[in-house]
């Protein structure tokens, strides 16, 4: 592992940006961090074993305000873990190289956590870009997290909490590593809170991990997550968590998740996946239309 670039010695926040053979939008991501109204931060770019000459050449032009960390390819969860380990800040924000944040993201995330010391991390509503458009409003309800990942990967979190939770599972290179990590945070008593503004811009592309791999493998990946957290997927545990969280705002009617869980447990995987894609598409479109009406 090697390093390049100058950086602050004791920043309050570290923004970590993994990069693997993808630099087309990296400048936009970096500029979105550089223009933050909160100024006590460092930027760490993790080159996860890139091999494309154009990407390697671009990484050498990042500037002295970026700390560049090189490593052999270990996949997205491994790159994020490296970024967290190298981070000097008390707080860390993972940001993929094709996404970006609004100028007030860091300031509002810090203010929200300071006002809610019982919460371990903060995240924002999502503005979809690229192949999709619209705003996905987000809430935090741990019961929902057991079934679907409603928390974006871009979470503003204390480095100490990442350490206590054990970091990202580096075996999950096919996707959903952020869901499993967010779920593990909840099983450890570390809960999140949404910033009620679309401060995070997510680039939707057919070649992206979520669209090209994770969605097709959702049923299989969820089965793996359930196996990792068996104690929370027993019927008694699900009922206990539902009772605890049923009064907290959620993205969907919570009782429906029991039916969803039963479908995943009993239907053939191909049938469940067809149902999942239909529900996901309908739900996302409905939420985007609702947000557009509210904002319009």
C-alpha positions as CSV (number, residue, x, y, z in Angstrom):
1,X,0.0,0.0,0.0
2,X,1.4,3.4,-0.9
3,X,0.3,7.0,-0.4
4,X,0.5,10.4,-2.1
5,X,-0.6,13.9,-1.4
6,X,-0.6,16.4,1.4
7,X,-3.5,16.5,3.9
8,X,-4.7,18.0,7.2
9,X,-3.1,16.5,10.3
10,X,-6.2,16.5,12.5
11,X,-9.4,17.0,10.5
12,X,-12.8,16.6,12.1
13,X,-14.2,14.8,9.0
14,X,-12.7,12.4,6.5
15,X,-14.4,11.9,3.1
16,X,-13.3,8.6,1.6
17,X,-13.7,7.9,-2.2
18,X,-13.0,4.4,-3.6
19,X,-12.0,4.3,-7.2
20,X,-11.5,1.3,-9.5
21,X,-11.1,1.9,-13.2
22,X,-13.6,4.7,-13.0
23,X,-12.6,8.4,-13.2
24,X,-15.1,10.0,-15.5
25,X,-17.1,11.6,-12.7
26,X,-14.4,11.6,-10.0
27,X,-13.7,15.3,-10.5
28,X,-17.4,16.1,-9.8
29,X,-17.3,14.1,-6.6
30,X,-14.1,15.8,-5.5
31,X,-15.5,19.3,-6.3
32,X,-18.6,18.6,-4.3
33,X,-16.4,17.9,-1.3
34,X,-14.1,20.9,-1.9
35,X,-17.1,23.3,-1.9
36,X,-18.5,22.2,1.4
37,X,-19.5,25.0,3.8
38,X,-18.0,23.0,6.6
39,X,-14.2,23.2,6.1
40,X,-12.5,21.0,8.6
41,X,-12.2,17.9,6.4
42,X,-9.7,15.7,4.5
43,X,-10.3,13.8,1.2
44,X,-9.0,10.3,0.9
45,X,-9.1,8.5,-2.5
46,X,-8.6,4.8,-2.4
47,X,-7.3,3.4,-5.7
48,X,-8.5,-0.2,-5.5
49,X,-6.0,-1.7,-7.9
50,X,-7.1,0.2,-11.0
51,X,-5.5,-1.1,-14.3
52,X,-6.9,1.3,-16.9
53,X,-4.2,3.7,-18.1
54,X,-6.6,6.7,-18.3
55,X,-7.7,6.2,-14.7
56,X,-4.1,5.7,-13.4
57,X,-3.1,8.9,-15.3
58,X,-6.0,10.9,-13.9
59,X,-5.3,9.8,-10.3
60,X,-1.9,11.4,-10.6
61,X,-3.5,14.8,-11.2
62,X,-5.7,15.0,-8.1
63,X,-3.8,17.7,-6.3
64,X,-2.2,18.2,-2.9
65,X,-5.6,18.5,-1.1
66,X,-6.2,14.8,-1.8
67,X,-4.5,11.9,0.0
68,X,-4.3,9.0,-2.6
69,X,-4.0,5.5,-1.2
70,X,-3.0,2.7,-3.5
71,X,-3.8,-1.0,-2.8
72,X,-4.3,-4.2,-4.7
73,X,-7.9,-4.8,-5.8
74,X,-10.1,-5.9,-2.9
75,X,-13.5,-4.9,-4.1
76,X,-15.7,-2.0,-2.9
77,X,-16.1,-3.2,0.7
78,X,-12.3,-3.7,1.0
79,X,-11.7,-0.2,-0.5
80,X,-14.1,1.3,2.0
81,X,-12.5,-0.4,4.9
82,X,-9.1,0.8,3.8
83,X,-10.5,4.4,3.6
84,X,-12.0,4.1,7.1
85,X,-8.7,2.7,8.5
86,X,-6.7,5.5,6.9
87,X,-9.2,8.3,7.9
88,X,-7.9,10.8,10.4
89,X,-11.2,12.4,11.2
90,X,-13.6,11.6,14.0
91,X,-16.4,11.3,11.4
92,X,-16.2,9.5,8.1
93,X,-18.3,9.8,5.0
94,X,-17.9,7.2,2.2
95,X,-18.7,8.6,-1.2
96,X,-18.4,6.6,-4.5
97,X,-16.5,8.3,-7.3
98,X,-19.5,8.7,-9.6
99,X,-21.8,10.3,-6.9
100,X,-21.7,13.7,-5.3
101,X,-23.1,15.8,-2.3
102,X,-24.6,19.2,-1.9
103,X,-22.4,21.9,-0.3
104,X,-24.2,21.8,3.1
105,X,-24.1,18.0,3.5
106,X,-21.2,17.9,6.1
107,X,-22.5,20.9,8.1
108,X,-26.0,19.6,8.3
109,X,-24.9,16.0,9.2
110,X,-22.7,17.2,12.1
111,X,-25.5,19.5,13.4
112,X,-28.0,16.6,13.2
113,X,-25.8,14.2,15.2
114,X,-25.0,16.9,17.7
115,X,-28.7,17.5,18.3
116,X,-29.4,13.8,18.5
117,X,-26.6,12.2,20.5
118,X,-28.5,8.9,20.7
119,X,-28.0,8.3,16.9
120,X,-24.8,6.9,15.5
121,X,-24.9,8.2,11.9
122,X,-26.8,10.5,9.5
123,X,-27.8,10.2,5.9
124,X,-29.8,12.3,3.4
125,X,-32.6,12.0,1.0
126,X,-31.4,10.8,-2.4
127,X,-31.5,12.7,-5.7
128,X,-31.4,10.2,-8.5
129,X,-29.3,11.1,-11.5
130,X,-28.5,9.5,-14.8
131,X,-30.8,6.7,-16.0
132,X,-33.4,7.7,-13.4
133,X,-34.5,11.0,-12.0
134,X,-36.4,12.1,-8.9
135,X,-36.0,12.3,-5.2
136,X,-36.2,9.3,-2.9
137,X,-37.2,10.4,0.6
138,X,-35.6,8.3,3.3
139,X,-36.5,7.5,6.9
140,X,-34.8,5.2,9.4
141,X,-36.7,2.3,10.9
142,X,-34.6,-0.7,12.0
143,X,-37.4,-3.1,11.4
144,X,-37.5,-2.2,7.7
145,X,-33.7,-2.7,7.5
146,X,-34.2,-6.4,8.1
147,X,-36.1,-6.7,4.8
148,X,-34.9,-4.0,2.5
149,X,-32.0,-1.5,2.6
150,X,-33.6,1.9,2.9
151,X,-30.3,3.5,4.1
152,X,-27.9,4.8,1.4
153,X,-24.3,3.7,1.5
154,X,-23.4,7.4,1.9
155,X,-23.6,7.6,5.7
156,X,-22.0,10.2,7.9
157,X,-20.7,8.1,10.8
158,X,-18.2,8.2,13.6
159,X,-15.1,6.2,12.8
160,X,-15.3,4.6,16.3
161,X,-18.7,3.2,15.5
162,X,-17.4,1.6,12.2
163,X,-14.6,0.0,14.3
164,X,-17.0,-1.3,16.9
165,X,-19.3,-2.8,14.2
166,X,-16.4,-4.5,12.5
167,X,-16.4,-2.7,9.2
168,X,-17.7,-3.9,5.9
169,X,-17.8,-7.6,5.2
170,X,-15.2,-8.0,2.5
171,X,-16.6,-11.3,1.3
172,X,-19.6,-9.4,-0.1
173,X,-18.0,-8.3,-3.4
174,X,-21.2,-8.9,-5.4
175,X,-23.1,-6.1,-3.7
176,X,-25.3,-5.4,-0.6
177,X,-22.2,-4.9,1.6
178,X,-23.6,-1.6,2.7
179,X,-27.0,-3.2,3.6
180,X,-25.3,-5.8,5.7
181,X,-23.1,-3.2,7.4
182,X,-26.1,-0.9,8.1
183,X,-28.0,-3.9,9.4
184,X,-25.1,-4.9,11.6
185,X,-25.0,-1.4,13.0
186,X,-28.6,-1.8,14.0
187,X,-28.1,-5.2,15.6
188,X,-25.4,-3.6,17.7
189,X,-27.7,-0.7,18.8
190,X,-26.3,1.9,16.4
191,X,-29.2,3.6,14.7
192,X,-29.3,6.2,11.9
193,X,-31.3,9.4,11.3
194,X,-32.2,11.1,8.0
195,X,-31.4,14.6,7.0
196,X,-34.8,15.6,5.4
197,X,-33.2,17.1,2.3
198,X,-31.9,15.6,-1.0
199,X,-28.3,16.4,-0.3
200,X,-26.9,13.1,-1.8
201,X,-26.8,12.7,-5.6
202,X,-26.8,9.1,-6.7
203,X,-25.7,8.3,-10.3
204,X,-27.9,5.5,-11.7
205,X,-26.3,3.5,-14.5
206,X,-27.1,0.1,-16.1
207,X,-23.4,-0.8,-15.5
208,X,-23.4,0.1,-11.9
209,X,-23.2,-2.6,-9.1
210,X,-26.8,-2.1,-8.0
211,X,-28.4,-2.3,-11.4
212,X,-26.1,-4.9,-13.0
213,X,-25.5,-7.3,-10.2
214,X,-27.0,-6.8,-6.8
215,X,-30.7,-6.5,-8.0
216,X,-30.5,-9.8,-9.9
217,X,-28.9,-11.5,-6.9
218,X,-31.2,-9.9,-4.3
219,X,-32.9,-13.1,-3.1
220,X,-29.6,-14.9,-2.8
221,X,-27.8,-12.0,-1.1
222,X,-30.7,-11.6,1.4
223,X,-30.5,-15.3,2.2
224,X,-26.8,-14.8,3.0
225,X,-27.6,-11.8,5.2
226,X,-30.2,-13.8,7.1
227,X,-27.7,-16.5,7.7
228,X,-25.2,-14.0,9.1
229,X,-27.9,-12.6,11.5
230,X,-30.0,-15.6,12.4
231,X,-30.9,-14.3,15.8
232,X,-32.8,-11.4,14.3
233,X,-34.7,-13.4,11.7
234,X,-36.5,-15.8,14.0
235,X,-40.2,-15.1,14.2
236,X,-40.0,-14.1,17.8
237,X,-37.2,-11.7,17.2
238,X,-39.0,-10.1,14.2
239,X,-42.2,-9.6,16.3
240,X,-40.1,-8.1,19.1
241,X,-38.4,-5.6,16.7
242,X,-41.7,-4.8,15.0
243,X,-43.3,-3.9,18.3
244,X,-40.3,-1.7,19.2
245,X,-40.3,0.2,15.9
246,X,-43.9,0.1,14.8
247,X,-44.6,3.7,16.0
248,X,-41.5,5.1,14.2
249,X,-42.0,6.7,10.7
250,X,-41.3,4.2,7.9
251,X,-41.3,4.0,4.1
252,X,-44.0,1.3,4.0
253,X,-46.7,-0.3,6.2
254,X,-44.6,-2.5,8.5
255,X,-46.9,-5.5,8.7
256,X,-46.5,-6.0,4.9
257,X,-42.9,-7.1,5.6
258,X,-44.1,-10.2,7.3
259,X,-45.8,-11.2,4.1
260,X,-42.7,-10.3,2.2
261,X,-40.5,-12.4,4.4
262,X,-43.0,-15.4,4.0
263,X,-42.8,-15.0,0.3
264,X,-39.0,-15.1,0.3
265,X,-39.1,-18.2,2.5
266,X,-41.6,-20.2,0.5
267,X,-41.6,-19.1,-3.1
268,X,-39.1,-20.4,-5.7
269,X,-36.3,-17.9,-6.1
270,X,-37.3,-17.0,-9.7
271,X,-40.9,-16.3,-8.7
272,X,-39.8,-14.2,-5.7
273,X,-37.3,-12.2,-7.8
274,X,-40.0,-11.4,-10.3
275,X,-42.3,-10.2,-7.5
276,X,-39.4,-8.2,-6.0
277,X,-38.6,-6.4,-9.2
278,X,-42.2,-5.5,-9.7
279,X,-42.7,-4.2,-6.2
280,X,-39.4,-2.3,-6.3
281,X,-40.2,-0.6,-9.6
282,X,-43.7,0.3,-8.5
283,X,-42.6,1.5,-5.0
284,X,-39.8,3.7,-6.4
285,X,-41.9,5.2,-9.1
286,X,-44.7,5.9,-6.5
287,X,-42.3,7.6,-4.1
288,X,-40.7,9.7,-6.8
289,X,-44.1,10.9,-8.1
290,X,-45.2,11.7,-4.5
291,X,-42.1,13.7,-3.9
292,X,-42.5,15.6,-7.2
293,X,-46.1,16.5,-6.3
294,X,-45.0,17.7,-2.8
295,X,-42.1,19.7,-4.2
296,X,-44.1,21.1,-7.2
